[in-house]
Amino acid sequence: MGLEEKLPSGFLLSTVEQVAGWARKSSVWPATFGLACCAIEMMATGDPRHDFARFGMERASATPRQADLMIVAGRVSQKMAPVLRQIYDQMSEPKWVIAMGVCASSGGMFNNYAIVQGVDHIVPVDIYLPGCPPRPEMLLDAILKLHDKIQNTKLGPHRAKQIQELELSKVRRLPLLNQTGVS
């Protein structure tokens, strides 16, 4: 017998952070940035079988000013990198990025001067999605993980404290060479 059983029906218990997180995760508008074969799989995620609309994402934005999620699908060339950064800068805050495919995540098999070795050299990435190319189901799983991240993002002074704690935890980590069991 908890508090919820003593309240009359029709009452909802929540915090402002939880309500804001729910609203933000339920209205993510993607700006698709398809560059190669991963873009075909990204487009397949919008079909009725996989259906972005279940997650409030049926409106893929053609303009970055109305989008808050960038899905970078495929390899990014050095010539395309400034365009990618410009589109990211034009997106509204808060904004998130999914690096879709091994080429967007790490350059993939293209280890040469023409391809950026990971889109995280240009924009901050929230979710890395592996695969060559990743299946639509994998993209939906990455979107659900991003929704969880958005839902649990703190607001206001709590956000600043959360960022500070994350930065301190990264600084305290030992370098890979000093960890035991790694040769």
Backbone bond lengths (Angstrom), bond angles and torsions (degrees), N, CA, C in turn:
res aa  C-N    CA-C-N  psi(-1)  N-CA   C-N-CA  omega(-1)  CA-C   N-CA-C  phi
1 M - - - 1.447 - - 1.522 109.08 -
2 G 1.299 115.27 98.97 1.447 120.50 179.20 1.513 111.63 -99.66
3 L 1.299 114.72 -174.70 1.458 121.97 -179.09 1.523 111.34 -61.79
4 E 1.341 116.68 -34.69 1.465 119.64 -176.72 1.532 112.64 -65.20
5 E 1.304 117.99 -25.14 1.458 120.02 178.92 1.524 112.21 -81.43
6 K 1.318 118.44 -18.29 1.463 121.63 179.90 1.525 112.08 -89.05
7 L 1.335 116.88 -15.53 1.462 120.71 179.36 1.527 109.69 -83.76
8 P 1.320 117.36 148.50 1.467 118.69 174.19 1.528 110.22 -68.64
9 S 1.329 116.73 157.47 1.468 119.97 -178.71 1.524 110.18 -65.16
10 G 1.318 114.86 149.30 1.457 120.23 -179.57 1.517 112.97 99.91
11 F 1.328 119.25 -3.78 1.453 121.85 177.48 1.520 109.70 -94.61
12 L 1.315 115.07 144.15 1.457 121.74 179.08 1.513 108.24 -125.04
13 L 1.316 116.84 128.01 1.459 121.46 177.57 1.516 108.97 -104.19
14 S 1.331 116.00 125.18 1.451 120.60 -179.29 1.518 108.85 -163.00
15 T 1.326 115.33 179.00 1.460 120.80 173.84 1.525 107.93 -116.81
16 V 1.299 115.83 165.33 1.470 120.17 178.54 1.521 109.94 -63.77
17 E 1.334 116.97 -38.47 1.464 120.18 178.81 1.525 111.43 -61.84
18 Q 1.328 117.48 -41.42 1.468 120.44 -179.72 1.527 111.54 -67.96
19 V 1.319 117.39 -40.82 1.467 120.83 179.15 1.525 110.00 -67.09
20 A 1.336 117.07 -44.00 1.468 120.67 178.96 1.529 110.33 -64.74
21 G 1.334 117.69 -40.65 1.459 120.89 177.53 1.516 111.96 -62.97
22 W 1.340 116.69 -41.38 1.459 120.38 178.06 1.528 110.63 -63.52
23 A 1.338 116.71 -43.63 1.466 120.41 -179.35 1.525 110.93 -65.39
24 R 1.335 117.56 -40.54 1.460 120.81 -179.06 1.519 111.57 -68.45
25 K 1.321 117.33 -41.38 1.465 119.25 -178.57 1.522 111.77 -72.69
26 S 1.318 117.47 -24.03 1.459 120.87 -178.30 1.518 113.48 -87.77
27 S 1.321 117.27 -0.41 1.460 119.59 -178.72 1.523 111.84 -137.28
28 V 1.319 116.50 43.53 1.462 121.25 177.52 1.522 108.58 -79.52
29 W 1.327 116.04 127.85 1.463 121.02 178.94 1.524 108.67 -112.48
30 P 1.319 117.94 114.39 1.463 119.68 -176.64 1.525 113.60 -82.06
31 A 1.321 114.53 143.32 1.461 122.33 167.31 1.514 105.10 -105.74
32 T 1.299 117.02 106.20 1.455 120.29 -175.51 1.521 109.71 -78.21
33 F 1.308 115.11 138.74 1.456 121.71 -179.68 1.519 106.93 -132.57
34 G 1.329 115.94 74.09 1.459 121.76 -177.46 1.510 111.35 -86.49
35 L 1.328 115.97 124.99 1.458 120.66 -175.18 1.524 114.16 -117.96
36 A 1.318 117.94 -20.34 1.458 119.34 -175.39 1.527 109.45 -153.17
37 C 1.326 116.17 -151.03 1.461 121.38 -174.19 1.528 112.83 -61.51
38 C 1.318 119.15 -26.99 1.467 120.95 177.95 1.529 111.32 -64.51
39 A 1.311 116.94 -24.80 1.463 120.55 -179.83 1.526 111.33 -64.98
40 I 1.333 117.84 -30.86 1.463 121.19 177.66 1.530 109.62 -65.03
41 E 1.321 116.48 -43.48 1.466 120.27 178.24 1.526 110.64 -67.57
42 M 1.327 117.15 -34.81 1.464 120.48 177.54 1.531 109.80 -65.17
43 M 1.321 117.14 -41.60 1.460 120.10 178.46 1.534 110.77 -66.57
44 A 1.321 117.43 -33.48 1.460 120.81 179.06 1.524 111.26 -66.60
45 T 1.310 117.45 -22.84 1.462 120.63 179.41 1.522 111.01 -70.58
46 G 1.305 118.28 -19.74 1.453 121.31 178.91 1.518 114.08 -86.73
47 D 1.339 117.71 -3.70 1.462 119.27 -178.70 1.530 110.73 -74.98
48 P 1.330 117.86 168.35 1.473 120.17 -176.13 1.529 114.38 -61.16
49 R 1.319 117.78 -24.41 1.461 119.52 -178.61 1.535 111.90 -71.05
50 H 1.322 117.12 -36.59 1.461 120.64 -178.23 1.525 111.93 -104.48
51 D 1.311 118.13 -37.74 1.458 125.54 165.08 1.521 116.83 53.88
52 F 1.330 114.93 92.57 1.468 122.24 173.45 1.532 112.03 -59.26
53 A 1.317 117.28 -26.66 1.466 121.32 -173.17 1.523 112.63 -61.98
54 R 1.323 117.58 -23.25 1.470 119.86 177.28 1.520 112.06 -61.47
55 F 1.323 116.07 -23.29 1.458 121.31 -175.40 1.523 112.22 -109.21
56 G 1.320 117.95 13.72 1.455 121.70 -179.73 1.515 113.14 73.24
57 M 1.342 116.89 26.17 1.467 121.25 -174.75 1.524 112.37 -118.58
58 E 1.337 116.76 23.22 1.462 117.94 -175.59 1.516 113.55 -69.12
59 R 1.310 117.13 -15.09 1.452 120.83 -178.02 1.525 109.70 -98.87
60 A 1.320 117.22 89.72 1.463 121.04 174.04 1.521 107.36 -76.33
61 S 1.308 116.20 123.63 1.456 120.76 -172.33 1.521 111.66 -87.37
62 A 1.308 115.61 134.10 1.460 120.66 175.60 1.523 111.01 -86.79
63 T 1.303 117.21 -14.22 1.457 121.45 178.64 1.522 109.70 -116.00
64 P 1.315 118.04 134.16 1.465 120.10 -177.71 1.524 113.75 -68.26
65 R 1.308 118.14 -22.09 1.466 119.94 -177.70 1.528 112.46 -70.27
66 Q 1.321 117.19 -14.84 1.454 121.09 179.05 1.518 112.08 -111.71
67 A 1.324 117.28 13.80 1.461 121.22 -178.03 1.527 109.97 -118.82
68 D 1.337 115.27 153.22 1.456 118.95 175.26 1.528 112.46 -130.46
69 L 1.329 117.97 3.39 1.460 122.64 175.01 1.514 108.68 -131.57
70 M 1.330 116.49 127.44 1.460 121.08 175.01 1.521 107.95 -109.42
71 I 1.330 115.90 123.00 1.457 120.96 175.10 1.523 106.39 -104.35
72 V 1.327 116.79 106.02 1.457 121.83 179.35 1.523 106.72 -89.94
73 A 1.320 116.30 108.73 1.463 122.19 -175.27 1.518 109.56 -111.97
74 G 1.317 116.59 106.53 1.456 121.03 175.46 1.508 113.27 111.99
75 R 1.341 114.24 -176.32 1.462 120.30 -175.69 1.525 110.77 -76.68
76 V 1.317 115.19 142.80 1.462 121.95 179.98 1.518 107.75 -108.94
77 S 1.320 116.83 119.38 1.465 120.22 178.49 1.525 109.43 -82.52
78 Q 1.314 115.62 163.47 1.462 120.73 178.91 1.532 110.75 -62.07
79 K 1.330 117.34 -33.70 1.463 120.71 178.15 1.517 112.30 -70.14
80 M 1.333 117.73 -30.14 1.455 121.53 -177.96 1.526 111.99 -86.10
81 A 1.317 118.27 -16.76 1.472 122.04 -176.33 1.532 113.22 -58.05
82 P 1.339 120.55 -45.53 1.475 118.53 178.16 1.525 113.29 -64.32
83 V 1.328 117.14 -32.95 1.462 121.05 177.92 1.528 109.59 -67.44
84 L 1.322 116.77 -43.11 1.460 121.58 177.48 1.527 110.50 -59.26
85 R 1.330 116.50 -44.88 1.466 120.29 179.84 1.532 111.00 -65.48
86 Q 1.313 117.40 -39.24 1.466 120.76 179.55 1.530 110.48 -63.71
87 I 1.312 116.90 -43.04 1.471 120.19 178.41 1.519 110.06 -64.23
88 Y 1.336 117.21 -41.75 1.465 120.54 178.30 1.532 110.61 -61.72
89 D 1.318 117.38 -42.47 1.468 120.87 -179.72 1.524 112.01 -65.40
90 Q 1.327 118.00 -28.95 1.459 121.60 -179.29 1.535 112.99 -81.79
91 M 1.327 117.21 -11.71 1.471 120.01 -178.73 1.522 110.26 -72.16
92 S 1.329 115.40 152.05 1.463 120.44 -179.25 1.527 110.50 -78.62
93 E 1.327 114.79 152.23 1.469 121.28 177.90 1.514 109.33 -85.64
94 P 1.296 120.93 149.16 1.459 127.82 -12.70 1.524 110.05 -72.50
95 K 1.315 115.89 152.14 1.462 120.01 -177.52 1.519 109.84 -134.13
96 W 1.328 114.07 151.58 1.455 121.07 -176.98 1.514 109.35 -133.45
97 V 1.347 115.48 158.10 1.467 121.43 -178.60 1.521 109.04 -133.80
98 I 1.337 115.55 134.17 1.460 122.51 170.84 1.522 107.02 -113.81
99 A 1.344 116.66 123.85 1.463 121.95 174.42 1.521 107.10 -91.69
100 M 1.327 116.51 106.75 1.464 121.91 -173.57 1.524 110.21 -97.84
101 G 1.309 115.61 117.34 1.454 121.45 177.72 1.514 112.27 98.27
102 V 1.314 113.99 159.06 1.466 119.36 -176.97 1.527 111.22 -68.59
103 C 1.308 119.12 -28.86 1.471 121.11 179.79 1.527 111.03 -68.90
104 A 1.321 117.13 -41.77 1.465 119.90 177.74 1.522 110.79 -71.01
105 S 1.320 116.75 -33.02 1.463 120.22 -177.03 1.520 112.75 -76.39
106 S 1.349 116.76 -42.33 1.469 118.56 -173.68 1.520 114.73 -143.40
107 G 1.299 119.05 10.53 1.455 120.90 -178.17 1.509 112.86 92.43
108 G 1.325 117.37 -16.08 1.459 121.84 177.18 1.508 113.12 61.12
109 M 1.321 116.22 -139.57 1.461 121.09 -178.40 1.520 112.40 -80.58
110 F 1.337 116.68 -4.69 1.461 120.97 -176.48 1.526 109.86 -92.70
111 N 1.294 117.58 78.13 1.459 122.33 179.97 1.532 108.25 -93.46
112 N 1.341 115.58 73.81 1.456 119.87 -179.42 1.524 110.03 -143.94
113 Y 1.299 116.14 179.38 1.465 122.03 -174.62 1.525 113.12 -71.14
114 A 1.318 118.88 -20.11 1.462 121.46 -172.43 1.523 113.16 -85.51
115 I 1.336 117.92 -21.06 1.464 122.02 -174.80 1.522 109.76 -110.60
116 V 1.330 116.46 133.70 1.460 121.93 176.29 1.524 107.97 -69.09
117 Q 1.318 116.56 130.15 1.468 121.37 -176.92 1.527 110.66 -85.63
118 G 1.298 115.38 63.79 1.457 122.06 179.82 1.516 110.76 112.16
119 V 1.328 115.90 125.88 1.459 121.13 -177.30 1.534 111.10 -68.64
120 D 1.342 117.11 -14.89 1.463 119.51 178.25 1.521 112.64 -69.56
121 H 1.322 118.17 -7.24 1.468 121.38 171.31 1.527 111.09 -76.56
122 I 1.334 116.51 -15.75 1.467 121.03 -175.99 1.526 111.39 -110.71
123 V 1.327 116.65 -46.69 1.468 121.85 -179.06 1.527 108.98 -132.81
124 P 1.335 118.40 153.35 1.470 119.39 175.87 1.518 110.51 -71.29
125 V 1.324 116.17 134.56 1.463 121.91 -176.54 1.526 109.23 -106.92
126 D 1.330 115.66 134.63 1.464 121.27 178.50 1.525 112.17 -93.36
127 I 1.319 117.28 -41.49 1.466 121.69 -177.50 1.532 108.54 -131.32
128 Y 1.346 115.78 128.33 1.460 121.66 173.52 1.521 107.82 -100.53
129 L 1.322 116.36 128.10 1.461 122.35 -178.29 1.526 108.12 -115.27
130 P 1.350 118.74 108.24 1.460 120.24 -177.53 1.516 112.15 -78.07
131 G 1.307 115.52 171.02 1.456 120.95 175.77 1.505 111.91 121.96
132 C 1.327 114.98 157.25 1.456 120.04 -179.65 1.522 109.47 -142.27
133 P 1.285 118.92 90.77 1.462 128.92 -18.85 1.523 110.34 -81.75
134 P 1.314 117.46 154.89 1.470 119.42 177.24 1.534 110.58 -71.55
135 R 1.305 115.39 146.20 1.460 121.58 -179.42 1.527 110.99 -73.61
136 P 1.329 118.21 157.42 1.468 120.65 177.10 1.527 113.19 -56.42
137 E 1.328 117.11 -33.86 1.459 119.70 178.22 1.517 111.30 -63.31
138 M 1.331 116.10 -35.34 1.469 120.67 178.58 1.527 110.27 -68.02
139 L 1.332 116.85 -38.40 1.462 119.73 177.49 1.528 110.17 -65.49
140 L 1.318 117.30 -40.78 1.464 119.78 177.23 1.532 110.89 -62.68
141 D 1.330 117.40 -38.35 1.464 120.69 176.94 1.530 110.45 -64.47
142 A 1.329 117.16 -41.39 1.466 120.34 177.75 1.528 110.90 -63.86
143 I 1.325 116.65 -37.68 1.467 120.29 178.51 1.526 110.19 -66.31
144 L 1.332 117.48 -40.12 1.461 120.09 176.87 1.532 111.43 -63.70
145 K 1.328 116.94 -38.62 1.469 120.00 176.66 1.528 110.56 -66.38
146 L 1.321 116.57 -37.77 1.464 119.72 176.41 1.525 110.24 -66.19
147 H 1.316 117.61 -40.05 1.466 120.92 176.77 1.525 110.82 -59.39
148 D 1.328 116.75 -41.00 1.460 120.16 177.54 1.529 110.70 -63.67
149 K 1.316 115.62 -40.12 1.473 120.00 178.37 1.529 110.85 -65.21
150 I 1.324 116.97 -41.97 1.468 121.26 178.93 1.521 110.38 -65.83
151 Q 1.335 116.78 -43.17 1.464 121.78 -178.55 1.527 111.19 -60.23
152 N 1.326 117.19 -36.79 1.460 121.18 -175.16 1.523 113.87 -96.66
153 T 1.326 117.81 8.84 1.457 120.85 176.60 1.519 109.85 -73.17
154 K 1.299 115.64 131.10 1.464 121.03 179.55 1.523 110.05 -75.88
155 L 1.322 116.57 163.47 1.459 123.19 179.78 1.529 110.58 -119.35
156 G 1.325 116.00 155.03 1.464 122.04 172.37 1.519 113.70 58.78
157 P 1.355 117.01 -135.12 1.463 120.29 -177.63 1.534 112.45 -64.92
158 H 1.335 116.46 -26.70 1.461 119.50 176.50 1.524 110.56 -65.60
159 R 1.324 116.94 -34.28 1.477 122.09 178.61 1.515 110.33 -66.45
160 A 1.333 117.26 -44.77 1.459 120.56 178.98 1.527 110.61 -60.93
161 K 1.319 117.18 -40.05 1.465 121.31 178.41 1.529 110.46 -66.49
162 Q 1.329 117.45 -40.05 1.455 121.69 178.63 1.534 110.63 -63.35
163 I 1.316 117.53 -43.26 1.472 121.27 179.02 1.520 110.16 -63.49
164 Q 1.329 116.93 -43.25 1.457 120.88 179.86 1.534 110.77 -62.49
165 E 1.323 117.96 -42.40 1.463 121.12 178.13 1.527 111.49 -63.73
166 L 1.329 117.80 -40.14 1.460 120.87 177.65 1.519 111.53 -63.74
167 E 1.326 117.08 -42.69 1.462 120.76 179.54 1.527 111.00 -65.24
168 L 1.335 117.44 -40.91 1.462 120.32 177.96 1.522 111.47 -64.82
169 S 1.326 117.76 -39.11 1.468 119.84 179.11 1.527 111.02 -65.89
170 K 1.335 117.80 -34.71 1.464 120.46 177.98 1.520 111.27 -70.20
171 V 1.332 116.78 -36.85 1.462 120.31 179.65 1.522 110.76 -68.66
172 R 1.320 117.62 -35.10 1.466 122.12 -177.12 1.518 113.72 -76.29
173 R 1.313 117.93 -14.56 1.457 120.45 179.80 1.521 110.71 -63.30
174 L 1.323 115.00 142.56 1.458 119.75 176.21 1.519 109.64 -77.64
175 P 1.330 117.21 147.52 1.472 118.74 173.40 1.517 109.52 -62.09
176 L 1.304 117.05 154.39 1.461 122.73 -176.26 1.523 111.44 -58.73
177 L 1.324 117.85 -34.12 1.452 120.66 -177.54 1.522 111.68 -69.07
178 N 1.312 119.93 -27.80 1.447 123.11 -177.35 1.522 113.32 -87.86
179 Q 1.311 118.85 -7.57 1.454 120.77 -178.96 1.527 109.88 -77.86
180 T 1.318 115.47 144.99 1.456 119.65 -179.23 1.522 110.32 -77.95
181 G 1.307 116.15 149.00 1.456 121.22 177.17 1.512 114.02 85.20
182 V 1.327 118.35 -2.72 1.460 121.50 179.19 1.504 108.18 -107.83
183 S 1.327 116.46 128.49 1.464 118.31 -178.75 1.505 110.37 -113.84
